[in-house]
Each structure stands twice: as structure tokens, then as C-alpha cells.
Amino acid sequence: MAEVIFYGLAGCPANARQKQQLTAAGHALVERDLATADLTAADLRAFFGDKEVDSWFNRRAAAVKSGAVNPAALDESSALAAMLADRDLIRRPLIQVGDRREAGFDPTTLHGWIGLTSGESCDDKHARGQCDHGHQHFVKAPAA
């Protein structure tokens, strides 16, 4: 399996679930705190590839939701400067395996790239009481 460098934010529940999925698939994680990581604009830019600037942003960031930052109105250098100043703006996690880098947790992309399943069935995981594969579960009401 792969050694995955994972840049996330401490206390982020989504990042916690994502790390769990990666380790369940057998990957070794090297965790980095996105809030304090020593990233330059060039380092950060490498995670976005050929994606549009607008897609680089975390849509749940307070500054985006409030309208203080409008990702669609920013050019590449302004976007990178804003994200380095406020790390919550960065679409996360940032993931690196070897020389390849990606922003965001897209299970389809990750599965095709490094593999994201452990080979266990959903039922096997549920029998152990561990659901780590990213779909929603609802507790069934007891039969009347």
C-alpha cells in the first residue's frame, strides 16, 4: 500500500473519517497539520493541478459562506495568497503520494489512484461495529 502525506486540520470530523478510510485500506499516513504546515504558494499550487481556481476553495469556510471571500472573483495568485493567510479556505485534505498531489477527498479518484477499499464487505465491517467507508447509516427502529 501507499505512504500518504495527509494535510488536514486538527479537530475536523471529515478529515478524521477520511484518515480512517485510508488506514482501513492499508495505507500508512504521514499526518501534517494544514494550519501550521510550512507551505509556499508554489507548494500549495501543486495540489490543484489543472482545476479551476474556484474549485480550490473550501465552500464551508466562514469567509466564503459570509461572502467576504468570493472564489470566483480571484485570480490564481490572489487565491493562493488568501489561502495561505487563512488556511480554512483551502479545500482539504491535501494528499500527496510520491510526486502526485491532489486537493479534496474524492473516493473515486483515490480508489483509482492508490486504492481505497480494504477488501472487506460492508456487512463484515458492520459485524465488527466499524463503518469506515463513507456512506450514511441510520439506526433502524425496533420492529413492533
C-alpha positions in Angstrom: 0.0 0.0 0.0 1.0 3.7 -0.2 2.6 6.2 2.1 0.1 9.0 2.1 1.0 12.5 3.2 -2.2 13.9 4.6 -2.6 17.6 5.3 -5.8 18.2 7.3 -7.0 20.4 10.2 -6.9 19.1 13.7 -10.4 18.6 15.0 -12.0 18.3 11.6 -14.5 15.4 11.8 -14.4 14.9 8.0 -10.6 14.7 8.0 -10.9 12.1 10.8 -13.2 9.9 8.8 -11.0 10.3 5.7 -7.9 9.2 7.6 -9.8 6.2 8.9 -10.8 5.2 5.4 -7.2 5.5 4.2 -5.8 3.4 7.1 -8.6 0.8 6.7 -7.5 0.4 3.1 -4.0 -0.4 4.4 -2.2 2.9 3.7 0.4 4.4 6.0 -0.4 8.0 6.9 2.1 10.8 7.5 -0.1 13.5 9.0 0.6 17.1 8.6 -1.4 20.0 10.2 -2.6 22.2 7.4 -2.9 25.1 9.9 0.8 25.2 10.7 2.4 23.4 7.7 5.3 25.4 6.1 3.7 25.8 2.6 4.7 28.3 -0.1 2.4 29.4 -2.8 4.2 27.1 -5.2 3.8 24.1 -2.8 0.1 24.8 -2.4 -0.4 25.4 -6.1 0.9 21.9 -6.9 -2.1 20.3 -5.2 -4.6 21.9 -7.6 -3.3 20.7 -10.9 -5.4 21.9 -13.9 -8.5 22.6 -11.8 -10.2 26.0 -12.0 -9.3 28.4 -9.2 -12.9 28.5 -8.0 -12.6 24.7 -7.1 -9.6 25.2 -4.9 -11.7 26.6 -2.1 -13.4 25.0 0.9 -17.0 26.1 0.4 -17.7 25.6 4.1 -15.1 28.2 5.1 -16.6 31.0 7.1 -15.1 33.7 4.8 -16.6 32.0 1.8 -20.0 31.5 3.4 -20.2 35.1 4.6 -19.2 36.4 1.2 -16.0 38.0 2.5 -14.1 35.9 0.0 -15.5 35.2 -3.4 -13.5 32.4 -5.0 -14.9 33.1 -8.5 -13.6 36.6 -8.4 -10.0 35.7 -7.6 -7.1 35.0 -9.9 -4.5 32.3 -9.2 -2.0 34.4 -7.2 -4.7 36.2 -5.2 -6.4 32.9 -4.4 -3.1 31.4 -3.2 -2.3 34.4 -1.1 -5.8 34.3 0.5 -5.5 30.6 1.3 -2.0 31.0 2.8 -3.4 33.8 5.0 -6.5 31.8 6.0 -5.9 28.0 5.8 -9.6 27.3 6.4 -10.1 28.5 2.8 -8.2 25.5 1.4 -10.1 22.6 0.0 -9.0 19.7 2.1 -7.4 17.4 2.7 -4.3 17.9 0.7 -3.0 14.5 -0.2 0.4 13.5 -1.6 1.6 10.1 -2.7 5.0 10.2 -4.3 5.1 13.1 -6.7 1.4 13.3 -7.2 -0.7 15.7 -5.2 -4.5 16.2 -5.0 -6.8 18.5 -3.1 -10.0 17.2 -1.6 -11.2 13.7 -0.8 -12.8 12.2 -3.9 -13.2 8.5 -3.2 -13.4 7.6 -6.9 -10.2 9.4 -7.7 -8.4 8.0 -4.7 -9.5 4.4 -5.4 -8.3 4.6 -8.9 -5.0 6.2 -7.8 -4.0 4.3 -4.6 -6.9 2.0 -3.8 -9.5 2.9 -1.1 -11.1 -0.3 -0.2 -9.9 -2.9 2.3 -11.5 -5.9 0.6 -13.9 -6.3 3.4 -17.6 -6.2 2.7 -19.9 -3.7 4.3 -21.5 -6.5 6.3 -18.1 -7.6 7.7 -17.4 -4.1 8.9 -20.8 -3.8 10.4 -20.3 -7.1 12.3 -17.3 -5.5 13.9 -19.2 -2.3 14.6 -16.9 -0.3 12.3 -18.2 1.6 9.4 -15.4 3.5 7.7 -16.3 3.5 4.1 -18.2 6.7 3.7 -21.9 6.1 3.4 -24.7 7.1 5.8 -26.3 4.6 8.2 -29.5 5.1 10.0 -30.5 3.1 13.1 -33.5 1.1 12.3 -36.4 1.3 14.6 -37.2 -1.9 16.5 -39.9 -4.0 14.9 -43.2 -3.5 16.7 
